[in-house]
Amino acid sequence: MRAKLYSQGIVAVAMLIAVGCGEQEMNPSPEAELPSLPSYMEGTIAEQARLVHGGPTTVQGYGVVIGLGEDGSSEIPSHLANYLSQYLRMRDLGRWSRGTEELTPQRFLRDPDTAIVLIGGSIPPGAPKGARFDLQVTALPQTQTTSLEGGILMPAELRLAIGGMAPPGGPSRVVADGAGSVLVNPFVDDEDRRSQIAALRQGRIVGGGRTNWSRGLRLQLLEPNHARADLIGRRINARFSTRDHTPANARDSSIVELEVPRQYRNDYEHFLDLVMHLPLEWGGQAEESRAWEIARKIESPDADHEQLALIWEAMGRQILPIIKEQYTSSTPAAAFYAARTGLRLGDESAADVVLRFAEESDSELQTAAIRELGRHRSVLEGRRVLERLLSDRDEYVRFVAYQALLRRGDSSAIQRISVGGDFEIHTVRSDRQYLIYASQTNRPRIILFGRDMPIRKPVFYNSEDDLVTISARRDEDKLLVYRRIPWTDSYSDPFQVNMFVRDLARTLGERPERGRSGEIKGLGLTYGQIVSILYKMCENDDIPARFVLQPLPDLQRMYHEAPTAGRPDAPTGS
């Protein structure tokens, strides 16, 4: 029965079940009291209005993780039994017309191959329909699930969490859906797994959430005033309108509706920053005086250079002559932030300053300059500088340079391999020590610094649960790789794999489907399982590389004791 349940659960059910709902409007959650603004923000929109829906939206749901072998549980908490059974039935589980008549929802949920989990996520402000975000999952305390490692979350509904909770099938609206493979802490000690069950019962799904509506944005005036609302709308439109789009509409005395302009669709949080930093007075002497005032303030080493530069940027191109005066400032931060603003406003002459900071290894502004080069594909020299930095002695600089090149999309130094449509392997040309970097946010990626990263011989790796065996004798030029299939307690046919990390990771992750010539493509392991294997092979010195798991971002707590998947390792550097 195990084989049948698994094949129907993974192959049939996971493909049949799909979450869908129409676009919905969401009422804004109560906002906390606004903190007092620094003096340099006086006269900006931030002084007159607050951004409704400008923060992250917490969502929550319940779902089913499959593919756990015997590590799941048969318990169905009573408050979830009806909800999950109805949800699965609505998606055609147990229907003769879909060939799943023998697999009723109750039978499916009680199989130890499955686990019922609580799902949490945070939708970024201004996220358009279809935007991806990370999820956190944890096995429910009422169940005896021992590990979510190797599991796959079936498509699940995510609802607006009101007061930190979203009851199953409750009154709050479905605003997103979630699915994907679970990444469990790869640092769990195989020899002491029993004491670390709490870590194994929780994990992350990198980029597993997807919004199903475009989140509305609006400014709410602190004091209702028709004239002031109209002024704010006109000011935003004067700065950000294009020939076919005006982003702001003053709806009444209290509300100015916002729509993210097309040129900021992939950078909408930056657009919102600019809106809030936009001074309401513009044109003539007042605007010039404001720009010179910022120029004086930004010269101070203790100034908030980032915020001051955003006010400049919000004001627009007309103040470029004033900004350009600071390119040669003796205060490094003033020179850099002035050049960054100038470059963003279209002054290509600012590129030389940004390039200089990107190559200054002893500058605290180096990584900020590297990131900025990632925004400007038109700066041709930027690609050459960034490619050189891929071999920098500072590992963090190497990683930031990789991110910048990835954003630019114009470098042959990065090669991408899509694995089963589930994750990507990026190989990065670098002449320094080998480094493996695994992502925990945005999109699941394994990044290999060193294009032909080898596997050392002889090698024998066998995971603690006997899931995967990897071996090669000293005189062999291929790896022998095979896996245990837990739901049938049998073993796959062995694969012969080239002695490179990229080929091993690809073979482990490709789906076990037949290719055009009839051969099986891969072993069907999840992203999280492969990350764990690579980490342990690095620890065993089978792979001559340092392993780094991307640090988790500072996310809002999704629910009490929100799970994390990994310790905050980061590339070493100065």
N, C-alpha and C positions, 0 to 999 in steps of 0.2 A: 504493500500500500504506500510505503514511503516514496518509492520511485514515481508512482502515479500521482500522488499529491504534489510532489515537487514539480514534475513536468507540467501539470495543469496549472499549478500556482504561478510558476515563473513564466512559462512560455505562453500559455493561453490567458490566464487571468490578468497578469500584469499588463498585457497588451490590450486587453478588452476594456479594462477599467480606465476611465478618463474623467477628470473633474471638469465641469464647465458651468459657468453662470454668466449672466449678462452684466454689463457695466452697472455699477451701483453708486449712489451718492452716500457719503458717510458724514455723520454729524461730527463736528470737531470736539475733541476731548477738552476738558477744562485746562486752561493754561496756568502755569505757576506765575507768581508775581515776577515782573520783570526786574532784573537788577539795575542799579543806577549805571548810566552810561558814562564812559570817560569823556573828558571835555572835548577831545578832538572829534567826537561823534555828534556834537551839537549841530543842529541844522540839517541833519540827514533824515532819511525816511525812518530809520530806526528810532529816532526820537519821537516820531509822531504815530507810529503804528507797530503792531506786532504781526508776525507771520503766522497765520492759522494753517495747520497741517505742515508747518515748517520743520517740525521734528520728526523723528522716526515713529512709525505706527507699529505698535506691538500686536502680533497676531498669534493665534494658538489653535491647536486642533488635536485630534486623536487619530491614530492610524495603525496600520499593520505592517510590521517588518517581516519579510519572508527570507528563506534561504539560510536558516540558522542550524539546520541539522537537528541535534538533540538539545541545543542550548536555549531554545525558546521555552514556552510554557503553555499549558492547556487551560489556565484560568482565564475566565472572561469576567471582569468586574461587572457587577449587576447593573451599575448605572450606565455602562457602555454596551451591554449585550444587544439591546434593541436597536440602538443607533447604528452600530457597526453591521449588524445583520441586515437591517433595512438598506444601509448604504451599499453593501456588497450586492444585495439582490437587485437594487436599482441599476447596478452596473452589469447585470446579466449573469452573475455567479449563481449556479444551480439551475440554469435554464437549458432545456433540451435543445432549443434553437441555436445555442452557442456551444453545444457539446460539453457542457459542464454539469449535466444533470446529476451526476454521481457525487459532485462536490458541493454540498450545501454550505451556506455561510457558517452554520454552527460547527460542522465537521472541519471546515477549513480553519476556523479560529481556534479550535481545540487541539490542533496538531502541534507538537513540540517544535516543528520547523518554523513556527510563527511566534511573534511577540507583539502584544499591544503596547503602543508607546504614546507618550505625550510629546507633542511637537510644538516648538516655539520659534518665532522669527521676528525680525524687525525690518519693515519696509522703509527704505530711505525716503527722505522728503522729496516731493516732486517726481517720484518714480513714475514713468509712463507705463502704459499697458504692456505686459510682456517682460518687464524688467525682472532680472534675477536677483535673488538675495539668499543668504545662508540660513540654514535651519539647524536647530539643536533638537535632539531626540533623547528621551530617557524612558527606560522600561518602567512601567507602573509599579509602585511599591507593593500592591496587592498580589503581584505575580512572582513566580519563581524563575523567571528568565535569568540565566547566568551570564550571557554575553550577547551583544549585538554585532560582534565582529563578523564580517562577511555578509551582513544582512542588507536587504534592499527594501526601502520604504515604498510600498505601493502608493499610487496616487491618492492624496488625501485632501480634504477641505480644510482651509485655514480661515478662521473667523476673527473679526475684530475683538481684541481682548479688552473688555470693559472692566475697570477696577482690577486689572491683572488676571482676569479669568474669562474664559469663553466656554460655557457649558456645551457638551456635545448636543448638536441639533438645537441649540438655544436660540434666543432672540437676536443675537448679534449677527451681522451679515457676513456672508462668505466673500472675502476680498482677495483671496489668492489660493493657489493650490501648491502642493509639494510632493516630491518624489525623488528617488535616487539612492545611490549606495551610501552606506554609513561608514564614516571614518572614525574608528575607535583609537584611543590613545596608543600609538605604536610603542611607547616606552614602557608598557607594562612588562614586568619581569616574568618570563615564561615559567621560571622555577617557583614563582610565588603567586600564581594567578588566583588562588583561593582567597588570599588576603586583599586582593585588588578587584573583587567582583563589582564594587561600586563604580570603579572606572570603566569596567567592561560593559556595564549596563547603560552607558550613555555615550553619545557621540555626536558628530556633526555631519550634515549633508551639504557639501560645498556647492553653492549656487543652486540648491535644490528647490528653493521657493520661486514662484512665478506669479506676478501680479496679474489679475484678470480685469483690471480697469485702470484708467489713468487718474491718478490722484489729483483732485482739484486743489488749487492753491489760491489763497487770497490774503490781502492785508486787511487787518481790522484796526481802525483808528482808535487810539486810546480815548479820545474825546470826539464824539460825532460832530462833523462839521462838513456841510455840502461843499463849501468853497475849498476847504483843505483836501477833501477826498478828490475833487476834480483836479486840484493842483498836483497831487501825487500821481494820478493817472496820466496827466499831460507830461509830467516830468519823465516818467518811465518811458512813455512812448517817444518822447523827443530823443531819448538816449538809445533805445533798443529797437525801434520800429524798422521794418524793412519795407520794400515796395509792396509786398502782399501780406504783411502781417503787423498788427499792433498788439503787443503783449498785455496791455493793461486796460481795464474797463471799470470806471467808477460807477458801481451799481447803485449806491445810495450814500447817505451821509456817513456811514460807518464802514462800508466794505468797498475795497478795490480788488476786483478779480484779476488773477494773473494767469497767463499761459506762457510756458517756456518757449522762447523763440527757437526756430529750427537749428540755428547755428550753435545752440547750447544744449541740444537734446542729449548729447553724450557727456555733458558737463553741467547738469542742471543745478547741482548744489553750488557751483561757482556763480551761476547766474543769480541765484537767490542771495548770495553774499553781496554781489555787486548792487542789487536792488536796495538792500538794507543800508549800504554805505553811500548811497547816492545823495548828494546834497540837493536840497529843494531849490535853492537859488542857482540860477545859471545864466550865463551870458554877461558880458560887460565887466565892469570893474569888480563886482562882487565875486565872480568866479575866479578872476585872476588873483585877487587878494587871497582867496581860499587856497589856491594852488601854491602860492608863495608861502603861506602860513605852514602848509604841510612840508614844504621844502626846508623850512627852518627847523621844524620839529624832528624831521627824519634824520637830521645831522647828529642828534644826540645818540650816543652808544646805548643808552638805556631806553630808547623810544620803542614803541610797539610798531616795528617797521612793517610787519605784515599788514596790520590794519590800516596804517597810514597809506600804504601802497594801494590797498583796495579802494580807498577814497579817490586817489588819483585815477586809478583805472576806471572807476565808475563815472568820473567826470567826462572822460573821452578824449579824442584826438586833439581837440583844439588847445589843450594845455601842454602839448608835447614840447614846445619851445622852453617851457619852464622846467619840465622833467629832465630834458636833455642836459641842462646845466649841471645836474647832479651826477652824470655819468663818470665824471672825473673827481668826484668827492674823495677827500682823504679818509673819510669814514667808510670802511668797507661795506657795512650793511646799507648805508645810504646809496652808495654807488650801485650795489647789486640790485636792490629793490627798485631803484629808478630805472635801471636798464631792463629789468624784468617787465616793468610796467610799459616802458617804451616799446619793447618787442611785442607785447600783447596788443598794443595799440597800433602796430604796423610799422614801426620805425626799425628797419633792418640794420641801421647803424649801431643799434644797441646790442646786436649779436656778439660783437667782439668782446664786450664786457662780460656777458654771460659765459662765453666760451672760456675766457680767462679764469673765471671763478671755478668752472667745471674741472679745470686741470690743476687747480691749486690744492694739493693734497693736505696742506696744513691749515686750510681754511674751514671754519665752521659752516660756511655757506656752500661748500662744494656739492653736497648731495641735493640741496635746493636748486642749484644751477643745473645739475645733471637732469633732474626732473623737468626743469623748464625747457631744456633742449628737446625733451620728448614731445612737447606741445607744438614744436615749430619745424615741420618737415621742410619748410622753405629754406631754413638755415642749413645749407648743404654741408658745410664744414662740421656741423653738429654730428652727423652720422659717423664721420671719420674719428672724431674725438671720442664718441661713445664706444665705438668698436675697440679703440685702444684701451679704454677703461675696463673692458671685459677681462683684461689680464692684470688689473691693478692688484697691488699687494693687499689691499684692504678688501675683505670679502663683501662687506656691506656696499662699498662703492661698486663692486662688480655687479651685485644684484640690482642696485638702483639703475645702473647703466643698461642692464638687460631690460628692465621695465620701461625705460625711456625709449629704447630701440623698438620694443614691442609696440608701444603706443604709436611711434612714427610709422612703423610698417614698411620701412624702406631698406632693411638690412639683410644681406645674405648670411650674416653671422649667426642667425637664429633659424633653425629648421624645425618645423612642426610636424608631428606625427599624431594623427587622430587614432585612438584605440577604441574600437567597438562603438564609437559614438558616445562613450561614457566619460573619457578624460583624454588629455593630450600629454604627449612627451615632447619637450622642447630640448633640443641639443644646441648648446651655445659654444661657439668657437672661443677658446680661452687657453692661454699658455701657462696659467698658474696651477696650483694644486687643485685636484679634482674636488668638486663640490656637488652634492645632490640637495636640491631644495624642493620641498613638497608644500603645495599651497593648502591653506585651511579656509580660504575665503574667496569669494567671487566666482572662480572657475577651478575645477580640479585639474591641477597640472603637476607633472614631475619634471623639474628642470635640471638638466645635466650640464654642468659647466665642465667642458672638456668633451669634444664631439665624439671621440673614439674611446670613451671611458671603458677600461677593460675589467674583466673578472679574473682574479688570480687563480692559477693552478698550482697544486691540486686543490680541488674544492669539494666539500661535501656539506650541504646544508639540508637539514630536515627540521621543519617547524615542529614546535612542541606538540601540536595536535595532529601531527603526521599529515597535514593538509598538502604540503608541497615538498618534493625532494628534488634537489639540484646537485648534480655531481659531474666531475671531470677529473680524470687522472692526469698526471703531469705530461704524459706523452700523447694526450688526446687534444684535438683541435676543435671539438664541439662539446657543448654542455648537453647532458642528458637530463631532461626535465619531465616530471610527471606529477599528477596530483591524485589525492584520494577523493572519491566522490562520496560524501558522508551519507547521503540519503539512500545509497545502494550498498555502502560499505565495500565498494570495489575501487579499482584504480584505472585511471585513464591510460590510453596508449602513450608511450614515451615520445617526447619531441627532441629532436636534435637542433640545438640553437647555437648561433655564433657567439663567441666569447666576449660580447659587448653588452653593457648594461642596457642600452636602448633596445637591443634585440630580445633580451631576457624579459624586460618589462612589457614589451609589446606582445610577446607570446603568452605571458601570464594573463594579460588583460583582454586579448581578443576573444570574442564570443566563440563558443564551440560549435561553429557552423561550418558547413562544407564550402570550400572555395570552388572556383570554376573547374579545376582539375580533379575535384573530388576529395582533396585533403582537408582535414579538420584545421581550422585557422588557429585556434588557441585554447586556453584552459579555462577561460571564463571567470577569473578571479576579479573581485571588486577593486576599486581604487584604494580603499582603505587597507585591504589585505596586501596589496602590492607595496604600498608605502611601508607597512610593517616589515615585510620581507626584506626590502632594500635597506631599511634601518639596521636590522639585525645582521645582515651580511656586511654592512659597513663596520658594525661593532666587532664582528668576527674577523675583520681584516680580509674577507673574501673580495671586497670591493675597496680599492685604495682611495677612498673619498671620505670627506667629512659630510655627515648628514645633518640637515637643518629642517626642522618643521616650522613653517611660517608662524610667527607670533600671532595670537588672536587679537583682533581689533578691540577697541574699547566699546563694546556693545552694551546697550541697555539690558538689564537683567530681564530675561523672558518670563521667568517664573521663579519661585523660591528655589535656591540652590541650583541655578541654571548650570547645566553641564558644560564642561570644556573638554576638548579632545587633544590633550597634549600640553607639555610644559612650554613656557615661553622661550624656547631656543631662538637664537637669532645669529646671523653671520657675525663673525668677529671683525673688529676693525678699530680704528683709532677714534 
